Amino acid sequence: MKENKELLNWLNRESSEEELMRLKKDTNFKTLEKIAYYSSQIATPKIDVAQALQDLNQKKKQTTKKGKVRVFNARQIYKYAAAIVILFASTYYLTLSSKSQFKTEFAQTLAFKLPDSSAVTLNANSEISYTKKEWKKRRDISLKGEAYFKVQKGKKFTVHTAAGEVTVLGTQFNIKKRAGFFEVKTYEGLVSVRYKDLFIKLPKGAVFRVVNGIIERNNAFDIHKKSWLQKESNFKSTPLRFVLEEIENQFGYKIKTQDINLNTLYSGGFSHSDLNIALKSITIPLQLAYSISGKEITIYNYGR
């Protein structure tokens, strides 16, 4: 009983010099020191020694039909205290090293800020992740889909995609990575793009695009023209398959086609506010027709 009280006093840093000397002679004192170190990293409630001893004595006197209350000795307390601290320490470490993830579904967008107050707007059917623990050392982000970035000045800021990397120090830009499509647009500042063995710099108003593995060079765009941030999608000489995929992303419908050349180039755009108007904006210029059944859209030729 006496050694239990001394252990509790030690955990609360209330040991007398005499008690501390006795504990240091204990073969388990090194374990206690480790417990103290890890406990100092985690906020834990202070133990009320008097109340703890009172509760312990009370439980010793009580029995139930299920059996007697078990009283732990000092060695057992070492064991379980160490296990609890290790659990807390592991949770603390995993929390710091775990990834933060932001994800949107079809017909959904999401705006949020990163730890350095850089702003991100995530387009529909897209995903971003980064490691919180490493953020102060490296501003690295992984992107699937499309996002607009407004980056605060500071250390190098890199966005990793399956197609390539985009690096800046502080600027505004848009990245879109879908199957067979990779595009980077610079709205402010200077953006560095690495695609396979190619490394280029994009000034304000420049765009780098790769469609089905073919690089389009010397492209420019109007930074004042509406984009998906204003709920409008615009395209310039873009294969129809990517235009229809964007309809799916923005409205959450599944599209199937009949006897349509999906490599037909389309220039134009559509609003995200009305599905029928959006479909007409695409089908009429290309002399196509469409029908809607439930959550499925069929696009076909007039002469079907």
PATOR-518321 format. One line per 8 residues: number of its first residue (from 1); for each residue x, z, y of N, C-alpha, C. Coordinates in steps of 0.05 Angstrom, whole numbers, padded with zeros to 5 digits. Last residue first. Layout:
NUM) X Z Y X Z Y X Z Y; ...
***
This chain:
304) -00609 -01723 00191 -00611 -01711 00164 -00638 -01717 00151; -00596 -01741 00241 -00607 -01760 00222 -00610 -01749 00194; -00572 -01700 00268 -00599 -01707 00275 -00612 -01724 00253; -00534 -01656 00225 -00537 -01680 00241 -00566 -01687 00246; -00535 -01583 00230 -00535 -01608 00215 -00538 -01632 00235; -00531 -01515 00217 -00526 -01536 00236 -00522 -01562 00221; -00567 -01456 00207 -00558 -01481 00195 -00554 -01502 00216; -00560 -01386 00207 -00563 -01410 00223 -00552 -01434 00207
296) -00590 -01325 00189 -00573 -01348 00181 -00580 -01372 00198; -00624 -01282 00191 -00598 -01280 00204 -00579 -01302 00197; -00681 -01321 00191 -00671 -01293 00189 -00645 -01291 00204; -00662 -01382 00205 -00678 -01369 00186 -00667 -01341 00181; -00658 -01436 00250 -00652 -01408 00245 -00672 -01396 00226; -00624 -01499 00258 -00648 -01483 00251 -00640 -01455 00245; -00601 -01555 00298 -00598 -01529 00284 -00625 -01517 00277; -00562 -01615 00309 -00587 -01599 00310 -00582 -01573 00295
288) -00519 -01655 00352 -00525 -01640 00328 -00552 -01626 00331; -00488 -01679 00393 -00511 -01692 00380 -00516 -01681 00352; -00454 -01650 00423 -00443 -01662 00399 -00464 -01677 00382; -00486 -01629 00464 -00464 -01648 00471 -00452 -01662 00446; -00523 -01598 00429 -00532 -01621 00445 -00508 -01640 00453; -00492 -01555 00406 -00503 -01576 00390 -00511 -01601 00406; -00476 -01520 00448 -00457 -01532 00430 -00468 -01557 00416; -00520 -01505 00476 -00497 -01512 00492 -00476 -01526 00474
280) -00554 -01489 00435 -00560 -01515 00449 -00535 -01524 00465; -00531 -01439 00424 -00531 -01461 00404 -00536 -01488 00416; -00543 -01412 00472 -00515 -01416 00463 -00513 -01438 00443; -00598 -01412 00472 -00584 -01426 00493 -00555 -01432 00485; -00606 -01379 00426 -00615 -01407 00427 -00602 -01423 00448; -00581 -01329 00442 -00572 -01345 00419 -00580 -01374 00420; -00561 -01304 00502 -00584 -01316 00489 -00574 -01335 00467; -00514 -01281 00521 -00539 -01267 00526 -00563 -01278 00511
272) -00465 -01305 00521 -00471 -01286 00499 -00498 -01273 00501; -00462 -01375 00534 -00467 -01348 00543 -00473 -01331 00519; -00410 -01424 00521 -00437 -01413 00517 -00438 -01384 00526; -00376 -01487 00534 -00378 -01458 00530 -00407 -01450 00525; -00327 -01539 00526 -00351 -01528 00538 -00352 -01498 00534; -00307 -01584 00479 -00300 -01572 00505 -00326 -01564 00519; -00287 -01595 00413 -00309 -01587 00431 -00297 -01575 00457; -00271 -01640 00361 -00262 -01624 00384 -00285 -01619 00403
264) -00283 -01634 00292 -00291 -01646 00317 -00284 -01629 00341; -00275 -01607 00246 -00251 -01612 00262 -00258 -01627 00288; -00322 -01607 00218 -00315 -01582 00232 -00289 -01585 00249; -00370 -01651 00212 -00341 -01651 00214 -00332 -01627 00231; -00424 -01638 00169 -00413 -01636 00196 -00382 -01636 00194; -00460 -01632 00125 -00449 -01658 00133 -00439 -01659 00162; -00482 -01572 00148 -00488 -01593 00128 -00479 -01620 00140; -00462 -01503 00152 -00464 -01530 00163 -00470 -01549 00140
256) -00480 -01436 00170 -00472 -01455 00150 -00477 -01483 00161; -00467 -01373 00198 -00472 -01402 00203 -00463 -01418 00179; -00497 -01311 00209 -00480 -01326 00191 -00487 -01356 00195; -00494 -01271 00269 -00508 -01288 00251 -00488 -01303 00233; -00473 -01241 00311 -00477 -01228 00285 -00493 -01244 00265; -00458 -01259 00361 -00487 -01254 00356 -00492 -01241 00328; -00403 -01263 00363 -00417 -01252 00386 -00446 -01246 00381; -00386 -01284 00313 -00376 -01259 00323 -00393 -01246 00345
248) -00415 -01333 00310 -00419 -01312 00290 -00410 -01285 00300; -00392 -01359 00354 -00421 -01354 00354 -00427 -01331 00334; -00341 -01363 00333 -00345 -01346 00356 -00375 -01340 00360; -00348 -01400 00294 -00339 -01373 00286 -00344 -01354 00309; -00358 -01445 00325 -00380 -01433 00309 -00373 -01405 00300; -00307 -01453 00345 -00329 -01448 00364 -00352 -01435 00349; -00278 -01464 00300 -00271 -01440 00315 -00293 -01433 00335; -00301 -01513 00284 -00302 -01490 00266 -00296 -01464 00280
240) -00290 -01551 00324 -00316 -01539 00322 -00317 -01514 00305; -00227 -01545 00358 -00242 -01553 00334 -00268 -01537 00332; -00225 -01554 00429 -00223 -01535 00406 -00239 -01545 00382; -00221 -01572 00483 -00211 -01587 00460 -00205 -01570 00436; -00233 -01509 00506 -00222 -01535 00515 -00209 -01549 00491; -00285 -01462 00517 -00266 -01475 00500 -00257 -01502 00512; -00311 -01397 00530 -00305 -01424 00539 -00283 -01436 00522; -00363 -01348 00530 -00340 -01360 00515 -00336 -01389 00524
232) -00383 -01291 00565 -00384 -01320 00563 -00359 -01331 00549; -00380 -01239 00584 -00400 -01247 00564 -00405 -01277 00564; -00336 -01229 00612 -00361 -01233 00628 -00384 -01243 00610; -00301 -01230 00572 -00304 -01205 00586 -00329 -01205 00604; -00298 -01282 00556 -00315 -01264 00540 -00319 -01237 00553; -00297 -01311 00623 -00287 -01308 00596 -00306 -01289 00580; -00299 -01355 00679 -00310 -01334 00663 -00300 -01334 00635; -00241 -01371 00717 -00263 -01380 00701 -00273 -01357 00683
224) -00195 -01355 00740 -00219 -01346 00753 -00244 -01355 00737; -00154 -01379 00714 -00156 -01350 00710 -00182 -01339 00722; -00156 -01436 00679 -00165 -01425 00705 -00170 -01395 00701; -00096 -01455 00644 -00125 -01449 00645 -00131 -01436 00672; -00052 -01501 00610 -00058 -01483 00632 -00088 -01477 00631; -00001 -01522 00565 -00029 -01516 00570 -00031 -01497 00594; 00046 -01541 00540 00040 -01547 00568 00010 -01544 00574; 00026 -01551 00470 00044 -01544 00492 00033 -01552 00519
216) 00003 -01526 00411 -00005 -01541 00434 00012 -01532 00458; 00024 -01529 00344 00028 -01516 00371 00019 -01536 00393; -00011 -01521 00285 00000 -01541 00304 00001 -01528 00332; -00036 -01486 00251 -00007 -01489 00249 00005 -01509 00268; -00089 -01487 00270 -00083 -01496 00243 -00053 -01503 00240; -00065 -01482 00333 -00089 -01487 00318 -00082 -01500 00291; -00039 -01441 00381 -00032 -01454 00356 -00058 -01457 00340; -00022 -01437 00450 -00042 -01438 00430 -00032 -01452 00405
208) -00013 -01405 00511 00001 -01414 00487 -00020 -01414 00464; -00023 -01415 00580 -00034 -01408 00554 -00017 -01420 00532; -00017 -01392 00648 -00007 -01408 00625 -00020 -01397 00599; -00030 -01358 00689 -00045 -01383 00687 -00037 -01400 00664; 00034 -01331 00698 00006 -01329 00704 -00007 -01356 00703; 00080 -01353 00645 00073 -01342 00672 00043 -01341 00675; 00107 -01340 00584 00083 -01351 00596 00078 -01338 00623; 00162 -01358 00546 00151 -01340 00566 00128 -01354 00581
200) 00178 -01362 00475 00171 -01373 00501 00161 -01352 00520; 00208 -01376 00416 00205 -01355 00435 00200 -01367 00463; 00201 -01393 00347 00198 -01401 00375 00194 -01377 00393; 00200 -01381 00295 00227 -01382 00307 00225 -01390 00337; 00139 -01349 00300 00159 -01357 00280 00186 -01358 00293; 00132 -01336 00364 00116 -01348 00343 00136 -01361 00323; 00129 -01291 00416 00146 -01300 00393 00128 -01310 00371; 00123 -01290 00485 00109 -01295 00459 00130 -01304 00439
192) 00118 -01252 00543 00136 -01264 00523 00121 -01266 00497; 00090 -01259 00607 00086 -01251 00579 00105 -01266 00561; 00084 -01235 00673 00098 -01253 00654 00096 -01242 00626; 00028 -01230 00718 00055 -01223 00709 00066 -01244 00690; -00037 -01244 00692 -00021 -01232 00713 00007 -01225 00702; -00058 -01271 00651 -00075 -01269 00675 -00059 -01258 00698; -00042 -01313 00599 -00031 -01294 00618 -00048 -01294 00644; -00063 -01318 00532 -00067 -01326 00559 -00057 -01305 00578
184) -00053 -01341 00467 -00045 -01321 00486 -00049 -01333 00514; -00078 -01352 00401 -00078 -01360 00430 -00070 -01336 00447; -00088 -01381 00339 -00073 -01361 00354 -00070 -01370 00383; -00122 -01395 00279 -00122 -01397 00309 -00107 -01374 00321; -00128 -01386 00225 -00121 -01413 00234 -00119 -01416 00264; -00169 -01332 00238 -00159 -01349 00216 -00153 -01377 00226; -00149 -01308 00302 -00169 -01311 00281 -00156 -01328 00260; -00129 -01276 00356 -00118 -01284 00330 -00140 -01283 00310
176) -00117 -01275 00424 -00138 -01281 00404 -00124 -01291 00378; -00104 -01238 00481 -00094 -01248 00455 -00117 -01253 00437; -00092 -01238 00550 -00111 -01239 00529 -00099 -01251 00504; -00065 -01195 00602 -00065 -01218 00585 -00086 -01216 00563; -00028 -01167 00654 -00055 -01171 00643 -00055 -01197 00626; 00027 -01119 00654 00014 -01144 00662 -00014 -01145 00650; 00089 -01097 00639 00065 -01088 00653 00051 -01113 00664; 00120 -01117 00599 00128 -01092 00610 00104 -01080 00625
168) 00107 -01149 00535 00106 -01148 00564 00117 -01121 00573; 00100 -01193 00479 00114 -01170 00492 00113 -01172 00522; 00071 -01210 00419 00069 -01214 00448 00081 -01189 00461; 00083 -01244 00357 00085 -01220 00374 00083 -01228 00404; 00042 -01277 00306 00065 -01273 00323 00063 -01248 00340; 00002 -01275 00266 00014 -01300 00273 00040 -01297 00289; -00015 -01224 00260 -00006 -01237 00235 00008 -01264 00242; 00012 -01187 00316 -00010 -01201 00301 00002 -01214 00277
160) 00029 -01136 00360 00036 -01150 00335 00010 -01162 00323; 00049 -01126 00424 00025 -01129 00407 00033 -01146 00383; 00088 -01081 00461 00087 -01103 00442 00062 -01103 00426; 00120 -01063 00518 00094 -01062 00505 00091 -01086 00487; 00175 -01026 00541 00165 -01051 00529 00139 -01046 00513; 00156 -00976 00590 00173 -00987 00569 00159 -01012 00557; 00120 -00996 00648 00135 -00975 00633 00153 -00989 00613; 00056 -01007 00677 00085 -01012 00677 00099 -00989 00662
152) -00002 -01017 00637 00012 -01002 00658 00042 -01007 00655; -00039 -01075 00622 -00017 -01056 00614 -00005 -01043 00638; -00094 -01095 00598 -00085 -01090 00625 -00065 -01067 00623; -00116 -01142 00551 -00099 -01119 00557 -00093 -01118 00587; -00167 -01161 00506 -00155 -01164 00533 -00141 -01139 00541; -00168 -01187 00440 -00169 -01165 00459 -00157 -01173 00485; -00189 -01206 00374 -00184 -01213 00402 -00186 -01189 00420; -00160 -01201 00310 -00182 -01210 00326 -00174 -01216 00354
144) -00119 -01147 00304 -00133 -01167 00288 -00158 -01175 00304; -00059 -01117 00324 -00084 -01129 00331 -00094 -01149 00311; -00020 -01060 00336 -00027 -01081 00317 -00055 -01091 00324; 00029 -01040 00383 00001 -01042 00375 -00002 -01064 00355; 00076 -00997 00413 00071 -01018 00394 00042 -01017 00384; 00116 -00971 00452 00088 -00978 00456 00082 -01003 00439; 00158 -00921 00431 00152 -00950 00429 00123 -00954 00433; 00159 -00868 00447 00184 -00882 00442 00180 -00912 00443
136) 00107 -00853 00454 00125 -00848 00476 00152 -00862 00473; 00085 -00866 00403 00077 -00881 00427 00097 -00877 00450; 00092 -00842 00354 00113 -00860 00363 00108 -00872 00390; 00044 -00814 00345 00070 -00799 00346 00092 -00816 00358; 00004 -00853 00342 00005 -00835 00365 00033 -00822 00368; 00007 -00919 00326 00015 -00893 00317 00020 -00874 00340; -00051 -00962 00328 -00024 -00955 00337 -00018 -00927 00327; -00096 -01018 00324 -00086 -00993 00314 -00058 -00988 00325
128) -00157 -01056 00329 -00131 -01048 00340 -00122 -01022 00329; -00199 -01110 00314 -00189 -01084 00307 -00161 -01080 00319; -00264 -01145 00316 -00235 -01142 00321 -00226 -01114 00315; -00317 -01163 00326 -00304 -01167 00301 -00273 -01166 00303; -00312 -01176 00398 -00327 -01171 00373 -00311 -01177 00348; -00254 -01149 00434 -00277 -01167 00430 -00290 -01161 00403; -00235 -01094 00472 -00234 -01106 00445 -00259 -01123 00441; -00195 -01080 00524 -00223 -01087 00518 -00222 -01104 00492
120) -00153 -01029 00549 -00158 -01050 00528 -00188 -01055 00526; -00106 -01005 00595 -00134 -01010 00588 -00136 -01033 00568; -00060 -00951 00597 -00064 -00980 00595 -00092 -00984 00584; -00050 -00897 00593 -00072 -00906 00611 -00074 -00936 00613; -00018 -00884 00552 -00005 -00888 00578 -00024 -00898 00599; -00054 -00882 00507 -00042 -00857 00518 -00028 -00860 00545; -00106 -00930 00527 -00085 -00921 00510 -00072 -00895 00522; -00178 -00934 00533 -00151 -00931 00545 -00131 -00920 00525
112) -00230 -00984 00521 -00217 -00957 00518 -00190 -00957 00531; -00288 -01019 00503 -00267 -01015 00523 -00256 -00987 00520; -00315 -01065 00457 -00307 -01037 00462 -00284 -01036 00482; -00371 -01102 00432 -00345 -01101 00446 -00340 -01071 00452; -00408 -01137 00382 -00401 -01111 00394 -00374 -01114 00408; -00422 -01177 00345 -00438 -01173 00369 -00433 -01147 00383; -00392 -01144 00289 -00403 -01168 00301 -00422 -01160 00325; -00353 -01085 00309 -00369 -01101 00290 -00377 -01127 00304
104) -00288 -01061 00324 -00314 -01070 00332 -00327 -01086 00310; -00244 -01005 00325 -00255 -01028 00311 -00282 -01035 00321; -00184 -00970 00330 -00208 -00978 00344 -00218 -01004 00331; -00143 -00916 00310 -00155 -00942 00304 -00181 -00946 00319; -00082 -00884 00305 -00107 -00886 00319 -00118 -00914 00315; -00049 -00857 00248 -00055 -00880 00266 -00082 -00877 00280; -00010 -00797 00245 -00032 -00815 00236 -00037 -00836 00257; 00026 -00761 00264 00037 -00786 00254 00015 -00806 00246
96) -00004 -00716 00279 00013 -00729 00299 00021 -00757 00290; -00029 -00704 00230 -00046 -00710 00254 -00029 -00724 00275; 00013 -00692 00197 -00003 -00716 00192 -00020 -00724 00215; 00031 -00644 00221 00048 -00667 00221 00032 -00693 00216; -00014 -00610 00212 -00004 -00614 00239 00013 -00640 00241; -00016 -00610 00156 -00039 -00621 00172 -00030 -00628 00200; 00032 -00584 00146 00028 -00612 00136 00006 -00625 00152; 00022 -00534 00169 00044 -00551 00179 00041 -00580 00171
88) -00020 -00516 00137 -00024 -00520 00165 -00003 -00539 00177; 00007 -00514 00087 -00017 -00531 00090 -00022 -00537 00119; 00046 -00477 00098 00054 -00504 00091 00031 -00524 00094; 00014 -00433 00106 00029 -00443 00128 00038 -00472 00123; -00008 -00426 00055 -00025 -00431 00077 -00010 -00444 00100; 00039 -00415 00025 00022 -00438 00018 00004 -00446 00041; 00055 -00367 00049 00072 -00390 00050 00056 -00416 00045; 00013 -00334 00033 00018 -00339 00062 00035 -00364 00066
80) 00019 -00334 -00022 -00005 -00347 -00010 -00001 -00352 00020; 00070 -00308 -00028 00063 -00334 -00041 00041 -00348 -00026; 00065 -00260 -00001 00086 -00279 00006 00078 -00307 -00003; 00024 -00237 -00032 00018 -00244 -00004 00039 -00264 00007; 00050 -00228 -00079 00029 -00247 -00078 00022 -00256 -00050; 00085 -00188 -00062 00096 -00213 -00072 00075 -00235 -00072; 00050 -00146 -00048 00066 -00160 -00027 00077 -00186 -00036; -00012 -00156 -00085 00012 -00141 -00077 00028 -00157 -00057
72) -00083 -00157 -00076 -00057 -00171 -00078 -00034 -00153 -00070; -00138 -00138 -00114 -00120 -00130 -00092 -00093 -00143 -00096; -00202 -00161 -00130 -00174 -00162 -00136 -00158 -00156 -00111; -00260 -00126 -00149 -00246 -00141 -00128 -00216 -00139 -00133; -00288 -00134 -00215 -00275 -00119 -00194 -00262 -00137 -00173; -00349 -00170 -00230 -00323 -00161 -00236 -00311 -00146 -00212; -00402 -00181 -00225 -00385 -00204 -00232 -00356 -00195 -00238; -00424 -00136 -00207 -00430 -00144 -00234 -00412 -00166 -00244
64) -00372 -00104 -00169 -00397 -00119 -00172 -00401 -00125 -00201; -00345 -00050 -00132 -00345 -00067 -00155 -00372 -00082 -00156; -00304 -00020 -00082 -00328 -00034 -00090 -00324 -00049 -00116; -00256 00001 -00069 -00276 00019 -00079 -00301 00005 -00090; -00229 -00042 -00048 -00218 -00030 -00072 -00239 -00012 -00085; -00257 -00053 -00002 -00260 -00071 -00024 -00249 -00060 -00050; -00237 -00011 00030 -00266 -00012 00024 -00271 -00030 -00001; -00184 -00024 00036 -00191 00001 00022 -00220 00000 00013
56) -00189 -00072 00065 -00176 -00072 00039 -00184 -00048 00023; -00213 -00056 00112 -00228 -00074 00095 -00216 -00074 00067; -00171 -00024 00132 -00197 -00012 00127 -00213 -00029 00108; -00131 -00062 00138 -00127 -00041 00119 -00154 -00027 00112; -00155 -00094 00178 -00148 -00106 00153 -00144 -00085 00131; -00159 -00059 00221 -00184 -00069 00208 -00178 -00081 00181; -00105 -00050 00231 -00122 -00027 00224 -00147 -00037 00210; -00087 -00103 00243 -00076 -00088 00221 -00095 -00065 00212
48) -00112 -00161 00257 -00118 -00134 00264 -00110 -00116 00241; -00073 -00218 00269 -00084 -00200 00249 -00088 -00172 00260; -00090 -00272 00312 -00074 -00248 00307 -00088 -00230 00287; -00100 -00339 00290 -00110 -00314 00301 -00093 -00291 00293; -00051 -00389 00309 -00067 -00375 00289 -00077 -00349 00300; -00024 -00449 00326 -00039 -00427 00337 -00056 -00414 00316; 00040 -00466 00302 00011 -00469 00299 -00003 -00444 00310; 00092 -00454 00305 00084 -00481 00314 00054 -00485 00314
40) 00097 -00404 00283 00101 -00406 00312 00093 -00433 00323; 00094 -00415 00229 00071 -00403 00242 00073 -00405 00272; 00145 -00433 00219 00123 -00452 00219 00098 -00441 00232; 00173 -00383 00226 00180 -00408 00241 00156 -00427 00242; 00149 -00349 00189 00149 -00342 00218 00154 -00367 00235; 00162 -00373 00141 00134 -00370 00149 00132 -00365 00179; 00217 -00366 00142 00206 -00393 00143 00177 -00393 00151; 00219 -00311 00137 00229 -00323 00161 00219 -00352 00164
32) 00198 -00303 00086 00183 -00293 00109 00193 -00306 00135; 00239 -00325 00056 00213 -00338 00055 00196 -00329 00079; 00278 -00287 00066 00282 -00314 00075 00256 -00330 00076; 00257 -00242 00039 00257 -00242 00069 00262 -00271 00080; 00254 -00230 -00014 00236 -00251 -00004 00237 -00255 00027; 00285 -00188 -00024 00295 -00214 -00033 00278 -00237 -00023; 00292 -00141 00029 00275 -00153 00009 00286 -00181 00002; 00321 -00125 00072 00333 -00121 00046 00317 -00133 00023
24) 00286 -00135 00112 00309 -00152 00111 00324 -00149 00084; 00249 -00093 00106 00241 -00121 00100 00265 -00139 00096; 00279 -00050 00125 00270 -00050 00097 00263 -00079 00088; 00285 -00064 00178 00309 -00061 00162 00302 -00063 00132; 00232 -00063 00196 00246 -00088 00196 00271 -00087 00178; 00222 -00008 00193 00207 -00026 00175 00222 -00053 00173; 00257 00010 00232 00260 00020 00205 00246 00001 00185; 00237 -00014 00278 00264 -00021 00269 00268 -00012 00240
16) 00169 -00034 00265 00188 -00016 00277 00216 -00025 00266; 00131 -00094 00277 00147 -00077 00259 00165 -00059 00275; 00099 -00131 00300 00096 -00103 00309 00112 -00084 00292; 00087 -00184 00288 00111 -00177 00304 00108 -00149 00316; 00049 -00194 00251 00040 -00191 00278 00062 -00184 00298; 00080 -00194 00205 00067 -00219 00213 00056 -00218 00241; 00094 -00139 00206 00115 -00160 00210 00102 -00186 00219; 00046 -00115 00193 00059 -00109 00219 00079 -00131 00226
8) 00040 -00136 00141 00020 -00143 00162 00032 -00138 00190; 00083 -00110 00117 00082 -00139 00118 00063 -00149 00140; 00069 -00057 00121 00093 -00066 00135 00093 -00097 00137; 00023 -00057 00089 00020 -00051 00117 00045 -00061 00133; 00047 -00068 00040 00027 -00086 00051 00024 -00082 00081; 00078 -00023 00032 00092 -00049 00037 00072 -00070 00047; 00039 00016 00024 00057 00018 00047 00070 -00009 00053; 00017 00000 -00024 00000 00000 00000 00017 00000 00025
***
